[in-house]
Amino acid sequence: MLISGIVLMLAAILVVGVSEAAARGRLGINGFAGIRFGSLMLSERAWREGHRAARVPMLVAGAALFAAGLVAATGALGAEATGAVVIGAMVVTLAVVAVAAFVASRAADRVLVEDAHD
């Protein structure tokens, strides 16, 4: 369980790190990392603003993954309870990432509309 826990914690750091890098403009539009909805990928400004809007939900997703990783790494709850915690955290993470993508897409749409009017 230790390896699984470490992998989950590293995934959490990666999720939050990529999201934050995109929000700060250090990670530009790409086909590999970040929230890659069509509206976010139409301009650098839409990409950055979409990721800025998704900061809080992505932080929550990372926190859920990290917490599950800690539980798995310690093994303090036993195999069955640890499995339930990890599965629950994965469900929460997926739901929160879906919310983040929705929020990011709406923010990018607003930017695209603003840019079209300029």
HELIX and SHEET records of a PDB file:
HELIX    1   1 LEU A    2  ALA A   23  1                                  22    
HELIX    2   2 LEU A   40  LEU A   42  5                                   3    
HELIX    3   3 GLU A   44  ALA A   53  1                                  10    
HELIX    4   4 ARG A   55  THR A   74  1                                  20    
HELIX    5   5 ALA A   79  HIS A  117  1                                  39    
END                                                                             
